[in-house]
Amino acid sequence: MKFITVPEDKDVKTFLTEVKQDLINRGLKPANEPGSPTSEGEALKELAEDWMKDCVVD
């Protein structure tokens, strides 16, 4: 893994598992998560729709 240095006193597998879990906890989500947009175009469309809801003038 680029930019990761495993300390000499740590088990490689355990250390990398902890790094992976930390990334997940910080918001890195799997690409195929249920309910998530499957393409960048769909994600942009969903974002635009959310913005339009905020821009509606009554």
SESEBA-398068 format. One record per atom (N, C-alpha, C, O): residue number from 1; residue in one letter; atom name; x negated, y negated, z. Coordinates in Angstrom, 3 decimals. Layout:
+-----+------+------+----------+----------+----------+
| pos | code | site |        u |        v |        w |
+-----+------+------+----------+----------+----------+
| NUM |    A |   CA |        X |        Y |        Z |
...
+-----+------+------+----------+----------+----------+
***
This chain:
+-----+------+------+----------+----------+----------+
| pos | code | site |        u |        v |        w |
+-----+------+------+----------+----------+----------+
|   1 |    M |    N |   -0.859 |    1.169 |    0.000 |
|   1 |    M |   CA |    0.000 |    0.000 |    0.000 |
|   1 |    M |    C |   -0.907 |   -1.233 |    0.000 |
|   1 |    M |    O |   -1.832 |   -1.331 |    0.806 |
|   2 |    K |    N |   -0.642 |   -2.145 |   -0.884 |
|   2 |    K |   CA |   -1.443 |   -3.354 |   -1.007 |
|   2 |    K |    C |   -1.286 |   -4.239 |    0.225 |
|   2 |    K |    O |   -0.185 |   -4.384 |    0.756 |
|   3 |    F |    N |   -2.378 |   -4.822 |    0.672 |
|   3 |    F |   CA |   -2.414 |   -5.787 |    1.770 |
|   3 |    F |    C |   -2.089 |   -5.180 |    3.137 |
|   3 |    F |    O |   -1.803 |   -5.918 |    4.080 |
|   4 |    I |    N |   -2.128 |   -3.863 |    3.260 |
|   4 |    I |   CA |   -1.884 |   -3.217 |    4.542 |
|   4 |    I |    C |   -3.176 |   -2.538 |    4.988 |
|   4 |    I |    O |   -3.764 |   -1.751 |    4.247 |
|   5 |    T |    N |   -3.601 |   -2.847 |    6.187 |
|   5 |    T |   CA |   -4.775 |   -2.205 |    6.770 |
|   5 |    T |    C |   -4.321 |   -1.441 |    7.998 |
|   5 |    T |    O |   -3.756 |   -2.015 |    8.930 |
|   6 |    V |    N |   -4.573 |   -0.146 |    7.990 |
|   6 |    V |   CA |   -4.177 |    0.695 |    9.106 |
|   6 |    V |    C |   -5.296 |    0.652 |   10.152 |
|   6 |    V |    O |   -6.447 |    0.966 |    9.848 |
|   7 |    P |    N |   -4.957 |    0.265 |   11.374 |
|   7 |    P |   CA |   -5.973 |    0.251 |   12.426 |
|   7 |    P |    C |   -6.550 |    1.657 |   12.648 |
|   7 |    P |    O |   -5.854 |    2.659 |   12.488 |
|   8 |    E |    N |   -7.817 |    1.706 |   13.015 |
|   8 |    E |   CA |   -8.493 |    2.992 |   13.191 |
|   8 |    E |    C |   -7.866 |    3.845 |   14.286 |
|   8 |    E |    O |   -7.912 |    5.073 |   14.214 |
|   9 |    D |    N |   -7.288 |    3.218 |   15.285 |
|   9 |    D |   CA |   -6.728 |    3.964 |   16.411 |
|   9 |    D |    C |   -5.271 |    4.385 |   16.190 |
|   9 |    D |    O |   -4.644 |    4.921 |   17.104 |
|  10 |    K |    N |   -4.728 |    4.153 |   14.999 |
|  10 |    K |   CA |   -3.325 |    4.493 |   14.700 |
|  10 |    K |    C |   -3.255 |    5.656 |   13.722 |
|  10 |    K |    O |   -4.129 |    5.822 |   12.872 |
|  11 |    D |    N |   -2.201 |    6.461 |   13.854 |
|  11 |    D |   CA |   -1.913 |    7.505 |   12.890 |
|  11 |    D |    C |   -1.342 |    6.844 |   11.645 |
|  11 |    D |    O |   -0.430 |    6.024 |   11.747 |
|  12 |    V |    N |   -1.861 |    7.185 |   10.477 |
|  12 |    V |   CA |   -1.476 |    6.526 |    9.229 |
|  12 |    V |    C |    0.020 |    6.656 |    8.978 |
|  12 |    V |    O |    0.688 |    5.660 |    8.699 |
|  13 |    K |    N |    0.552 |    7.863 |    9.072 |
|  13 |    K |   CA |    1.974 |    8.088 |    8.785 |
|  13 |    K |    C |    2.865 |    7.318 |    9.754 |
|  13 |    K |    O |    3.841 |    6.693 |    9.339 |
|  14 |    T |    N |    2.536 |    7.360 |   11.034 |
|  14 |    T |   CA |    3.326 |    6.654 |   12.039 |
|  14 |    T |    C |    3.269 |    5.143 |   11.815 |
|  14 |    T |    O |    4.291 |    4.460 |   11.881 |
|  15 |    F |    N |    2.072 |    4.629 |   11.550 |
|  15 |    F |   CA |    1.904 |    3.196 |   11.347 |
|  15 |    F |    C |    2.705 |    2.716 |   10.139 |
|  15 |    F |    O |    3.416 |    1.715 |   10.223 |
|  16 |    L |    N |    2.592 |    3.432 |    9.010 |
|  16 |    L |   CA |    3.311 |    3.021 |    7.803 |
|  16 |    L |    C |    4.820 |    3.169 |    7.968 |
|  16 |    L |    O |    5.584 |    2.391 |    7.397 |
|  17 |    T |    N |    5.253 |    4.154 |    8.738 |
|  17 |    T |   CA |    6.681 |    4.301 |    9.029 |
|  17 |    T |    C |    7.181 |    3.102 |    9.815 |
|  17 |    T |    O |    8.274 |    2.598 |    9.556 |
|  18 |    E |    N |    6.385 |    2.641 |   10.779 |
|  18 |    E |   CA |    6.761 |    1.459 |   11.562 |
|  18 |    E |    C |    6.794 |    0.205 |   10.688 |
|  18 |    E |    O |    7.674 |   -0.641 |   10.849 |
|  19 |    V |    N |    5.841 |    0.084 |    9.767 |
|  19 |    V |   CA |    5.827 |   -1.057 |    8.843 |
|  19 |    V |    C |    7.081 |   -1.043 |    7.978 |
|  19 |    V |    O |    7.729 |   -2.074 |    7.799 |
|  20 |    K |    N |    7.418 |    0.118 |    7.445 |
|  20 |    K |   CA |    8.605 |    0.253 |    6.599 |
|  20 |    K |    C |    9.867 |   -0.124 |    7.380 |
|  20 |    K |    O |   10.718 |   -0.851 |    6.869 |
|  21 |    Q |    N |    9.988 |    0.365 |    8.606 |
|  21 |    Q |   CA |   11.164 |    0.069 |    9.422 |
|  21 |    Q |    C |   11.243 |   -1.413 |    9.729 |
|  21 |    Q |    O |   12.334 |   -1.984 |    9.744 |
|  22 |    D |    N |   10.103 |   -2.046 |    9.975 |
|  22 |    D |   CA |   10.087 |   -3.479 |   10.250 |
|  22 |    D |    C |   10.578 |   -4.264 |    9.037 |
|  22 |    D |    O |   11.333 |   -5.225 |    9.182 |
|  23 |    L |    N |   10.152 |   -3.857 |    7.842 |
|  23 |    L |   CA |   10.621 |   -4.524 |    6.625 |
|  23 |    L |    C |   12.129 |   -4.358 |    6.453 |
|  23 |    L |    O |   12.820 |   -5.299 |    6.063 |
|  24 |    I |    N |   12.630 |   -3.174 |    6.742 |
|  24 |    I |   CA |   14.070 |   -2.926 |    6.639 |
|  24 |    I |    C |   14.813 |   -3.799 |    7.639 |
|  24 |    I |    O |   15.847 |   -4.381 |    7.313 |
|  25 |    N |    N |   14.289 |   -3.891 |    8.856 |
|  25 |    N |   CA |   14.933 |   -4.703 |    9.886 |
|  25 |    N |    C |   14.941 |   -6.183 |    9.523 |
|  25 |    N |    O |   15.826 |   -6.920 |    9.956 |
|  26 |    R |    N |   13.972 |   -6.621 |    8.738 |
|  26 |    R |   CA |   13.887 |   -8.024 |    8.337 |
|  26 |    R |    C |   14.761 |   -8.351 |    7.138 |
|  26 |    R |    O |   14.826 |   -9.507 |    6.720 |
|  27 |    G |    N |   15.431 |   -7.358 |    6.579 |
|  27 |    G |   CA |   16.362 |   -7.658 |    5.509 |
|  27 |    G |    C |   16.082 |   -6.990 |    4.196 |
|  27 |    G |    O |   16.851 |   -7.173 |    3.253 |
|  28 |    L |    N |   15.015 |   -6.222 |    4.082 |
|  28 |    L |   CA |   14.766 |   -5.496 |    2.851 |
|  28 |    L |    C |   15.767 |   -4.354 |    2.783 |
|  28 |    L |    O |   15.765 |   -3.475 |    3.645 |
|  29 |    K |    N |   16.615 |   -4.358 |    1.775 |
|  29 |    K |   CA |   17.665 |   -3.354 |    1.650 |
|  29 |    K |    C |   17.407 |   -2.480 |    0.428 |
|  29 |    K |    O |   16.804 |   -2.936 |   -0.544 |
|  30 |    P |    N |   17.853 |   -1.241 |    0.470 |
|  30 |    P |   CA |   17.724 |   -0.379 |   -0.699 |
|  30 |    P |    C |   18.485 |   -0.963 |   -1.887 |
|  30 |    P |    O |   19.522 |   -1.602 |   -1.707 |
|  31 |    A |    N |   17.981 |   -0.747 |   -3.088 |
|  31 |    A |   CA |   18.584 |   -1.305 |   -4.299 |
|  31 |    A |    C |   19.962 |   -0.709 |   -4.575 |
|  31 |    A |    O |   20.805 |   -1.386 |   -5.164 |
|  32 |    N |    N |   20.215 |    0.516 |   -4.174 |
|  32 |    N |   CA |   21.477 |    1.188 |   -4.487 |
|  32 |    N |    C |   22.430 |    1.230 |   -3.305 |
|  32 |    N |    O |   23.199 |    2.181 |   -3.164 |
|  33 |    E |    N |   22.389 |    0.227 |   -2.467 |
|  33 |    E |   CA |   23.273 |    0.181 |   -1.310 |
|  33 |    E |    C |   24.719 |    0.036 |   -1.772 |
|  33 |    E |    O |   24.997 |   -0.787 |   -2.643 |
|  34 |    P |    N |   25.649 |    0.813 |   -1.212 |
|  34 |    P |   CA |   27.049 |    0.707 |   -1.627 |
|  34 |    P |    C |   27.586 |   -0.706 |   -1.436 |
|  34 |    P |    O |   27.346 |   -1.340 |   -0.408 |
|  35 |    G |    N |   28.308 |   -1.186 |   -2.427 |
|  35 |    G |   CA |   28.901 |   -2.509 |   -2.351 |
|  35 |    G |    C |   28.003 |   -3.623 |   -2.831 |
|  35 |    G |    O |   28.445 |   -4.766 |   -2.944 |
|  36 |    S |    N |   26.758 |   -3.318 |   -3.114 |
|  36 |    S |   CA |   25.858 |   -4.365 |   -3.581 |
|  36 |    S |    C |   25.911 |   -4.437 |   -5.104 |
|  36 |    S |    O |   26.145 |   -3.426 |   -5.767 |
|  37 |    P |    N |   25.694 |   -5.628 |   -5.660 |
|  37 |    P |   CA |   25.697 |   -5.754 |   -7.118 |
|  37 |    P |    C |   24.612 |   -4.876 |   -7.732 |
|  37 |    P |    O |   23.521 |   -4.741 |   -7.177 |
|  38 |    T |    N |   24.923 |   -4.279 |   -8.884 |
|  38 |    T |   CA |   23.975 |   -3.350 |   -9.487 |
|  38 |    T |    C |   23.015 |   -4.030 |  -10.449 |
|  38 |    T |    O |   22.027 |   -3.420 |  -10.857 |
|  39 |    S |    N |   23.275 |   -5.258 |  -10.815 |
|  39 |    S |   CA |   22.368 |   -5.944 |  -11.720 |
|  39 |    S |    C |   22.200 |   -7.392 |  -11.295 |
|  39 |    S |    O |   22.991 |   -7.917 |  -10.512 |
|  40 |    E |    N |   21.170 |   -8.027 |  -11.816 |
|  40 |    E |   CA |   20.927 |   -9.435 |  -11.488 |
|  40 |    E |    C |   22.080 |  -10.301 |  -11.993 |
|  40 |    E |    O |   22.469 |  -11.261 |  -11.329 |
|  41 |    G |    N |   22.626 |   -9.969 |  -13.160 |
|  41 |    G |   CA |   23.752 |  -10.727 |  -13.704 |
|  41 |    G |    C |   24.970 |  -10.669 |  -12.802 |
|  41 |    G |    O |   25.637 |  -11.680 |  -12.585 |
|  42 |    E |    N |   25.256 |   -9.499 |  -12.282 |
|  42 |    E |   CA |   26.397 |   -9.362 |  -11.371 |
|  42 |    E |    C |   26.148 |  -10.124 |  -10.071 |
|  42 |    E |    O |   27.068 |  -10.726 |   -9.518 |
|  43 |    A |    N |   24.914 |  -10.101 |   -9.586 |
|  43 |    A |   CA |   24.586 |  -10.827 |   -8.362 |
|  43 |    A |    C |   24.752 |  -12.329 |   -8.581 |
|  43 |    A |    O |   25.270 |  -13.027 |   -7.709 |
|  44 |    L |    N |   24.316 |  -12.834 |   -9.742 |
|  44 |    L |   CA |   24.469 |  -14.258 |  -10.046 |
|  44 |    L |    C |   25.935 |  -14.639 |  -10.194 |
|  44 |    L |    O |   26.350 |  -15.714 |   -9.760 |
|  45 |    K |    N |   26.718 |  -13.756 |  -10.808 |
|  45 |    K |   CA |   28.150 |  -14.014 |  -10.966 |
|  45 |    K |    C |   28.823 |  -14.099 |   -9.598 |
|  45 |    K |    O |   29.650 |  -14.979 |   -9.358 |
|  46 |    E |    N |   28.465 |  -13.184 |   -8.711 |
|  46 |    E |   CA |   29.043 |  -13.181 |   -7.368 |
|  46 |    E |    C |   28.637 |  -14.447 |   -6.610 |
|  46 |    E |    O |   29.458 |  -15.034 |   -5.904 |
|  47 |    L |    N |   27.397 |  -14.865 |   -6.747 |
|  47 |    L |   CA |   26.922 |  -16.084 |   -6.103 |
|  47 |    L |    C |   27.667 |  -17.309 |   -6.639 |
|  47 |    L |    O |   28.064 |  -18.181 |   -5.867 |
|  48 |    A |    N |   27.856 |  -17.375 |   -7.956 |
|  48 |    A |   CA |   28.568 |  -18.495 |   -8.567 |
|  48 |    A |    C |   30.019 |  -18.552 |   -8.079 |
|  48 |    A |    O |   30.547 |  -19.632 |   -7.813 |
|  49 |    E |    N |   30.652 |  -17.399 |   -7.966 |
|  49 |    E |   CA |   32.035 |  -17.365 |   -7.484 |
|  49 |    E |    C |   32.121 |  -17.875 |   -6.044 |
|  49 |    E |    O |   33.054 |  -18.597 |   -5.691 |
|  50 |    D |    N |   31.147 |  -17.496 |   -5.218 |
|  50 |    D |   CA |   31.125 |  -17.980 |   -3.836 |
|  50 |    D |    C |   30.936 |  -19.490 |   -3.794 |
|  50 |    D |    O |   31.581 |  -20.173 |   -2.998 |
|  51 |    W |    N |   30.058 |  -20.016 |   -4.643 |
|  51 |    W |   CA |   29.837 |  -21.466 |   -4.695 |
|  51 |    W |    C |   31.104 |  -22.205 |   -5.151 |
|  51 |    W |    O |   31.429 |  -23.269 |   -4.626 |
|  52 |    M |    N |   31.800 |  -21.641 |   -6.113 |
|  52 |    M |   CA |   33.013 |  -22.280 |   -6.613 |
|  52 |    M |    C |   34.083 |  -22.361 |   -5.526 |
|  52 |    M |    O |   34.841 |  -23.330 |   -5.474 |
|  53 |    K |    N |   34.147 |  -21.372 |   -4.674 |
|  53 |    K |   CA |   35.109 |  -21.405 |   -3.561 |
|  53 |    K |    C |   34.809 |  -22.587 |   -2.642 |
|  53 |    K |    O |   35.726 |  -23.195 |   -2.090 |
|  54 |    D |    N |   33.535 |  -22.909 |   -2.479 |
|  54 |    D |   CA |   33.134 |  -24.025 |   -1.611 |
|  54 |    D |    C |   33.368 |  -25.374 |   -2.294 |
|  54 |    D |    O |   33.458 |  -26.397 |   -1.615 |
|  55 |    C |    N |   33.467 |  -25.391 |   -3.625 |
|  55 |    C |   CA |   33.588 |  -26.652 |   -4.373 |
|  55 |    C |    C |   35.025 |  -27.035 |   -4.686 |
|  55 |    C |    O |   35.249 |  -28.084 |   -5.290 |
|  56 |    V |    N |   35.993 |  -26.241 |   -4.307 |
|  56 |    V |   CA |   37.391 |  -26.515 |   -4.612 |
|  56 |    V |    C |   37.849 |  -27.750 |   -3.857 |
|  56 |    V |    O |   37.661 |  -27.857 |   -2.645 |
|  57 |    V |    N |   38.461 |  -28.694 |   -4.595 |
|  57 |    V |   CA |   38.963 |  -29.923 |   -3.992 |
|  57 |    V |    C |   40.480 |  -29.806 |   -3.865 |
|  57 |    V |    O |   41.176 |  -29.502 |   -4.834 |
|  58 |    D |    N |   40.972 |  -30.050 |   -2.670 |
|  58 |    D |   CA |   42.431 |  -29.971 |   -2.438 |
|  58 |    D |    C |   43.078 |  -31.310 |   -2.639 |
|  58 |    D |    O |   44.293 |  -31.437 |   -2.488 |
+-----+------+------+----------+----------+----------+
***
